[in-house]
Amino acid sequence: MSQLNLTEQVNAVTEALTQDIKNNKLDLPSPPELLMELRRLGADPDSTTNDIADLVKHDVNISGRLIKIANCALFASRNKVSTVQAAMTRLGLKKVQSLVTGLVIGQQIMRNKTKGLEAFCQQVWQTSNDVAALSYIIAQKKTKLDPEQALLAGIVHNIGALPLVLKLNTIQVLKDDPKIMTMVADVFIPKLYPKAGQLIMQSWHFSPEIIVVAREHLNIQRTGTQQLELADIALLAHHLNQMTDIKEDIIPEALISSPAFKKCWADWPTAVSELLTWGEEIKQMKSDMAG
């Protein structure tokens, strides 16, 4: 196939998918069954932590991650826990619900990775974990917001990549050439995933606050209210996570001038000082989120 024909096909696919998103016609995956069951139990006033533990323990990966996080330095006492029930007791129901929701979505991303996009999907999930960890710490240290909700917001902020990866995997011309698939994904998904994230979060009936996170975390000039919101925290965490070294990198002038930053810090030196002070906690949280 000539480069021109390939370019024409890729452009046609991109335009068609852009229109699907614009017109709310993007094919969206169904929410994972475990997520639906967790939500059902959470809404049932008669359900107990034992019910949720019984649900989660059947998934070896998620139950293992919960136990590991419960034993991390941020939450652990001298005694290690070895069961899901003990992990839930230590972490608390709200944190467990946020973590399990995020972990289930992460599994959904990784299970649907396709040939040529393995590294791309892994990076999406790694970014999700890192932004979640940073969001949790910022919310805990700087706001009265629920850190568990900030954790969840960070985990799902880039969920819009999932339906786009699934869509790319249906295009034969891309499936035939994983290298081209990767090139298209690298250019195409970053432009469209926030809107796709909004659509999938709406489809899966997440709260309006979380839907805004998926849609607006790249919108550095987003104003919102006068108070720090989940969307502000996820935005800050996302952009800070892109920096290699906050002490050595070029000062992010666009971020510093953003409404979200101004709600959180007076200036860049103050932000750097606090982030460095929290450095070990952030590092530990990122490590434990990574599994």
TAQUI-V647441 format. One record per backbone hydrogen bond with DSSP energy under -0.5 kcal/mol. NH is the residue of the N-H (numbers start at 1). CO is the residue of the C=O. If there is no record, write none. Layout:
BEGIN
nh->[NH NH]
co->[CO CO]
END
This chain:
BEGIN
nh->[6 7 8 9 10 11 12 13 14 15 16 17 18 19 20 21 22 23 24 25 26 36 37 38 39 40 41 42 43 44 44 45 47 52 53 54 55 56 57 58 59 60 63 64 65 66 67 68 69 70 71 72 75 76 77 87 88 89 90 91 92 96 97 98 99 100 101 102 103 104 105 106 107 108 109 110 111 112 113 117 121 122 123 124 125 126 127 128 129 130 131 132 133 134 135 136 137 138 139 140 141 142 143 147 149 150 151 152 153 154 155 156 157 157 159 161 162 163 164 165 166 167 168 169 170 171 172 174 175 176 177 180 181 182 183 184 185 186 187 188 189 190 191 192 192 193 196 197 198 199 200 201 202 203 204 205 206 210 211 212 213 214 215 216 217 219 220 222 233 234 235 236 237 238 239 240 241 242 243 248 249 253 256 257 258 262 263 264 264 265 271 272 273 274 275 276 277 278 279 282 283 284 285 286 287 288 289 290 291]
co->[2 3 4 5 6 7 8 9 10 11 12 13 14 15 16 17 18 19 21 20 20 32 33 34 35 36 37 38 39 40 41 43 44 48 49 50 51 52 53 55 56 58 59 60 61 62 63 64 65 66 67 69 72 72 79 83 84 85 86 87 88 92 93 94 95 96 97 98 99 100 101 102 103 104 105 106 107 108 110 114 117 118 119 120 121 122 123 124 125 126 127 128 129 130 131 132 133 134 135 136 137 138 139 145 146 146 147 148 149 150 151 152 153 154 156 158 159 159 160 161 162 163 164 165 167 168 170 171 171 172 174 177 177 178 179 180 181 182 183 184 185 185 188 188 189 189 192 193 194 195 196 197 198 199 200 202 201 207 207 208 209 210 211 212 213 216 218 219 229 230 231 232 233 234 235 236 237 238 240 245 245 251 252 253 255 258 259 260 261 261 267 268 269 270 271 272 273 274 276 278 279 280 281 282 283 284 285 286 287]
END
